[in-house]
Amino acid sequence: RVASALFKPGMPMPTRTRSYDLLIRNGTVIDGTGGPSRQDDIAIVGDKIAGVGRLHGASAERVIDAEGRVVAPGFVDAHTHDDRAVLTAAGMTPKVSQGVTSVVTGNCGVSLAPLAGVDPVPPLNLIGSRDDFFGDFFGYFEALADVGSVVNVAAQVGHTALRVLAMDNLDRPATDREIAVMAEALDESMKAGCIGLSTGLAYPPAQAAPTAEVVALVERLAAFNGIHTTHMRNEKDRVVDSVRETIDIGKRAAVPVVISHHKCSGRANWGQTRETLPLIANAQHPVALDVYPYTASSTVLLEAHVQTAERVLVTWSESEPDQAGRDLDDISAEWGCSRSEAVARLLPAGAIYFQMDEADLERIIRTSDAMIGSDGLPHDAVPHPRLWGTFPRVLGRFVRERGWLSLEDAVHRMTGKTAAVFGFAKRGVLAEGNFADLAIFDPDTVIDSATYEAPTTPSAGIETVVVNGEVVWADGAATGLRPGSRLVREPRA
């Protein structure tokens, strides 16, 4: 104990006589705090980090030589729609192949519970069909425990799911009685283990929900130490007003807020980050944001999005499945009809929308409030490349090639910062006693390989991924292990 108390990072540790389960030697450790890198070893016993330092003389059942590689905390994906993907036998290859060890699900008002026995309206159909939904989160978490997850999972309950559960008409504000039904279901979801409530106010099923309805639900999270994430009401010409509404909701409810995939969509709105980012920074209330490193978005096919996009790429279509992966303009030309007529024929469907400016993206990624989230859609026939490439893209293109962030800062946005915002105790930082979630990568070669034409191509440079002490990715393949845990939200110290 005395030796441990006197030890400082970078100093040689006393010779250990015990044998560890896993020992990672000679790596460049970037610990997730944002501090400078250092040359250290990391020892793991069970699911915890047992030592960080110059562990001379230590031995282990398995030793990984990480010379010339970065050893970082496993990446925490701040924004996913992996609700159903974590349950599937195929596992989470799109995520672990890029170093992700924890995912936040239930975003944009979309969750797999508490909603069973109904045909999901868009955007709920992004994550499943009728038989994929659960009547409550107790059932969802039981299913997750039964199958075992490759990665750690933190789930939110979706406001849109609650509206569908409680209302017979979504084109209006909820009544007091309907809000009471939603509130009861929200409370039960939080008791089951959810970390918060997400809203998708930009989507038709929730557009009619007034601010008061949202506040009435979000304020219930305070009793559960919950968090509120939001796909804001508008990311286009009223994006500034939407940021103000989001901050107001958080203040009135006394609950921390995360703005999902912050962007300014449509050429006429490019540059409005000059107004939105100062509003967020000066909110005088806990407000964070996540961002994906692309200038194209992806969601269900909506006429409103088509109108402001420079280009539209169809990702899936139930009525015309053969059109997945094709440009909407090419489809409409082939069919001899307008864009609007083609959209109507393709529905229900999904699409990628090219509609953001890289200058806005740079401002958002550089701001200290930003976390990294993929917002990938794992069930799209032809997904956005962000599903497979988000985190290596930041490391390769925006750190190494463009210098938008330092490597230490980028890792912090992907790990320690995200874990702190969401309250994941002992995650996101490489320190003795913390959970052993790690990503080992080559800083000189790490890069996204997924493109819009080949969106499921694994990234390069991610060599080993460890979840709770178990290696889940090595030598370019998943190991088949499923050591993930359900994450809960801990109070801030």
N, C-alpha and C positions, 0 to 999 in steps of 0.2 A: 504493500500500500504506500509506503514511504517513497519507494522508487517511482511508482506511478504518479504520485503527487508532484515529484520534482521534475518529471519528464516534460520536455517541451518538444513540439514538432520539429523534426530535423535532427534531433539528438539521437545517438545510438542507444537503443534499448538494451537492458541487461539480457544476457543469454537466457533463453527460455528452455526449460527442460520438458515442458509439456508439448504435445503434438496437437496442432490445430487441424480442423477439418479441411480448410482451404487457405492457402497462403499465396498472395499476389505480390511478387517481388519486383523491385527495380522500376516501378512505374512512376510517371509524372502525375502526382495526385493533385487534382483540382477538387476541393472538398465540398463545393456547393454553396459556400458562404459568400462568394465573391472575392475572397482573399487570394493572394498570389499562389501559384503552383509551387510544389516542392517535390523532391525525390524521397519517396517513402515506400514502405511495405505495408500491406494490410492483411491482417489475420482474421479468420472467421471461424467461429464455433457455433454450430447449429444455425439459427437464423439471425445471429447477431455478429456485429463487428467486435472482435475481442482485443484488437490492438492496431494502432496506426503509428508507424515510426520506423526507425532502422532496426528491424527485428533480427539482429545477427544471431545465428545459431539456432533459430527456430526451425521446426520441421512441420510437415503436414501430410495428410493422406493424399492431397492433390496440390501441386504447386504450379502456378502460372507465372511465367517470366514475361513481364510487361515492359521490358526495356524498349524505349522509343515510342511507347504508347501512353495515352492519357488514361488514368483510372479516375472515373467520376461517379457520383451517385447515379443510380438509374434514373432516367428521365421520367418526369411526372407530366402526363398529357392532361393539360388543364381543361380541355374541351373535346369530348368525344361523343360518338353515338354508338358505342360498343356494347350497349345494354344486352343485346342478344348475342353478339359475337363472343362475349366471354363465356357463354354457355355452350358453344358449339364444339364438336369434336375436332374441328380443324384448328382450334386454338387461336392464338393471337399473333401469328407470324407477321402480319403487316406492322405490328407494333414492336415486338421484341427484336425484329430484324433491324430496327433503327434505334435500339437502346432504351425503349420505353419499358418501365417496370411497374408503373401505376397509372390508372386511368380514372378520370372523373366522367361519369355517365349521367344520363337523364337531363341533357341540356336542351335549350330552346323550347321548353314546355313539353318536351316529348319524353315519355318514360313508358316502360313495359307494364307498369302497375300504377295505381290500383284500377285496372280496367280489363275485364274479361267478358267474353261472349258478345263482342260487338265488332263490326267491320271498321277498322281504323280509318278515320278521315285524314287527308293530308294535313300536316306533315307527319302524323303518327305512323303512316305507312312507310316512312323511311327506315324504321327499325323492325318492322314485322307485319305479319298478317294476323287474321283473327285468332288463330290457334296459338300464337306466340305470346299473347298477353296473359297477365296474372291478375287474379282478383284482389290481391294485396301484396305488400312487400315482404310479409312473412313468408309467403309461398315463393316469391322470387329469390330471396336469400337462401331459403332451404334448397332450391334447385341449384343455386350457385355452389353451395357447400357440397351437394351430392356429386356434381360433375367435377368440381375442383377447377380453379382458375389458374391460368398461366401467370397472370399479372395480378397485382393488387387492385381492388375495385372500390371506389367510392361512388355511391348512387344518390341521385337527387330524384325527387318526385316532380313531375311536370304539371304545370298549371293547365295546359291544354287537356291532358289526360283527366284532370279533376273536373274540368268544364264538361267534357263529354260524359263523364260519370254522373254529373249532377243535373245537367240541363237537357231539355228537349228541343231547344232552339239556341244555336250558338251566335246568332246574328243580333244579339242584344246584350245589355248588361245583366249580370246574374241578380236575382232577387235575394232578399235577406235570407229566405229559407234555403235557396240554392247555395249561397255562400256558407251557410251553416253546415250543409252536407259536405261541401268541399273542405271546410275547416276540420270536420271530424275525420275525414279520410286523410287529410294532411297530418293531423296529429298522430293517427295510427301509423302512417308511413314513417314519421320521425321516430316513433317508439320502436318500430321494426328495425331501424338502423340507417335510415337515410340521413344525409348530411345537410340537406337544404331543399329549397324550392326554386325551380327554374321557370321562367316565362318565355313565351315566344309571341310577343305582342305584334310582331310584323305579319304573322300568318292569319288567314281568314278566320279560323276557329277562335282566336283570341283577340282579334282586332276590336271587337265591340266592348271588350272589358275596360271600364274606366279606371283611372288611377286609384280611386277609392276601393274598388274590388281587389286590386292587387295589394294595396296596403293592408286591407282586412285580413288577407292570408299571410303576407310576409311578416306582419307583426307577431304572428303566432310562433314564428321561428325563434324569437328571443328566449322563450322558455326552454328551448332545446339546444341553445347555443348554435343555431343554424345559420346558414349563409344563403344569400339570394343571388342567383346568376340570371342574366337576362339577354335574350336576343331582343334588342330594343324595338320600340314601336316603329321607328323609321331610321334607316341608315342612308337615306338619300337627301332630299331637299329639306327635310325637317330633322336632320340628325342632331343639330345643336339643341333643339327643343327636347329631343328624346333623351339626350344626356342629362339635361336639367331635370326631366321627369324622373329618370333613374336615380339621380342623387337625392331628389326629394322623397322618393319612396324609401330609400335607405334611411334617411334622417327621421322620417315620420314613424317608421317601424322600428328604429333603433337596431338595425341589423346590417352587417357588412354586405357590400354589393360587389359583384364582378360583372363588368360589361363584356359580353361574349363577342368574340371575333370582331373587334372594333374596326370599322371601315367607313369610307365615304364613297358610296356607289353612284355611278353615273357621271359622265364627263362634266356636266354642269355643276357638280358638287365637289369636284376635285379641289383640294386645298383647304377644305373646312376643318381638317385636323388642327390647323392653326388656332381655331376657336375651341374645338372639343377637348384637346389635350390640356390646355390651361384650366378649363373648367374641372376636369377630373383631378388634376394635381392640387387644386385649391379648394377641394370639396369640403374640407373640415369634417369629414366623415370617412370611414374606411371604404374606399372605392378602388378596385383594381380592374385590370382588363386583360384579356387574352387576345392573341393575334396569330394568324397562320401566315407563313412567309410566301404568299402568292398574291397575284393581282386578279385572280379569278375566283369566284365563289361557287358553291354548289349546294343545291337543295332541290325541292320538288319543282316541277315545271309550272311556272306561274306567268300569266300574260303580263302582269305588272313588271316583272323582272326582265322579260324579253324586250319590253319597250325601251329600257335604258341600257341594255347590254350592247357592246360593240360586236360581240360574237356569242353564239349560243351553241353548245355541244350537248347533244342528248346522251344521258348516261343510262337510262332505262325507260322502258315503256311497256305497260301491261297489254295495251291494245295493239301495239306495233313493235314487238320485241326485236325484230330484225333491224330496227333503226338505231339501236343503242350504239354509241360511238360515232355517230354521224353528225355533221353540222346541220343546224336547223335550216339554214338558207339552202343548202343542197337538197334537203328533204322537200322543202316547199317548192323549189324549182322543179324537182322530179315529179311532184304531184300536180304541178300546175296550179298552185293556190297561194294565198297570202301566208305570211308567218302566223297570223292569228288563226287561220283555218287549219294550218298544220298543227298548231298547239292543241286545238280542240280535238283533232283526230288522234293525237298521241296520248292524251290523258287517259288514266293517271300515269304520270311519268316524272322523271327527274332530269336535271340539266346542270351544266357548268356555264356560268355567266362571266364573260370577260368584261369587267366594268370598273376596275379600280386603277388608281395611278400609283406608280412606284414611289414617287416623292412622298405621298401620304403613308405608304407602307414603311418607308424608311423612318419617318418621324415617329410612327407608332412603335416600331421595334426598338428604337433608340430610347424612348421614354422610360424612366425608371419604374413606372407603374405596370409595365407590360410583362406578362407571362407568355409562354409559347403553348399553343394548343392546336391540334391538327384539324379538328372539325371534320375528320374523314367519315365517309359513309360506306361501311364495310359490305353492305348488301347490294350496292349498285352493280349492275352488270359491267359497266365500264366506269370505274370510280375516278374521282378527281385524284391526281397524283399525290396530293397531300396526305392521303391515307397511308402511303408507303414511304414518303420522303421528307416529311416536315422537319424533323430534328436534324438529320444529316444535312439538309439544305441550309439551315441556319449556320451550322458549324462550317460547312464547306464554302458556300457562296457568300454569306453575309459576314462571316468572321474572317476566313482565310483569304478569300478573293477580293472582297470589297472593304473590309475593315470597318463595318458599321458598329461592331461590338468587339471587345476583347474576348478571348476564349474563356477567361474566368467569368466575365459578366454574362456571356451567353449561357454557360453551364448553370450559373446562378438562376437565370430566368427559367430554366428547364427543371430545376431541382429544388434548392433551398427556398427560394422565393415562393414557388408554387406550394410547397409543403407548408410554409408558414401561413400563407393566405388562406388555405383550406383547412389548416389546423391538424395536419397529419403528424402526430408526435413521433419523434425519433426516425423520421424519414427525410430524405432530401439533402442530408449532410453526412459526410464520411467522418464519423467520430466513434470512439469506443463506446459500446453500449447501444448504439443505434442499430436499426435493422440493416441487414446486409443486402441492400439493393444496389447493384453496381453496373456500370457500362464501361467496357474497355474498348478504346478506339484509337485509330491511327490519325493524328491530327493533320498529317500531310496528304492523306488520301480520302478521308471521310467526305462523302458527297452523296446527294440524292441522285438516283438513277431513273426513278419513275418520271415519265413524261405524259403529256395529254394523249399521245399516240400509243404509248406502252405504259399504262399507269400502274401496273402491278409488278414492276421490276424492283427487286430489293436494292437497297442502298449499298454503297461500298464503304469499307473502312470500319464498320462495327464488327469487332472480332469476338467479344465474349459479353454475355449479359447474365447477370445473377439476380435472382429474386429470392429474398428471404434465405440466402445462403446456398441456394441450389442453382446450378448452371442451366439456364433455359435456352441459351443460344450459343453455339460454338461451331467453328469451322463452316460457317455459312449455312447452318441448318438448325432448326428447333430440335431440342433434345427429347421432347415429349413429356417432360416433367410439368406438373401443375401445382406449384407451391404457393400460389398467390393467396392473399388474405383479404377479408373485407375491411376497409378502412373506416374509421370513425373520426369525428371531428372533436378535437380537444380544445378546451378554452385557452385563449392566449395567456401567456404568463404575465 
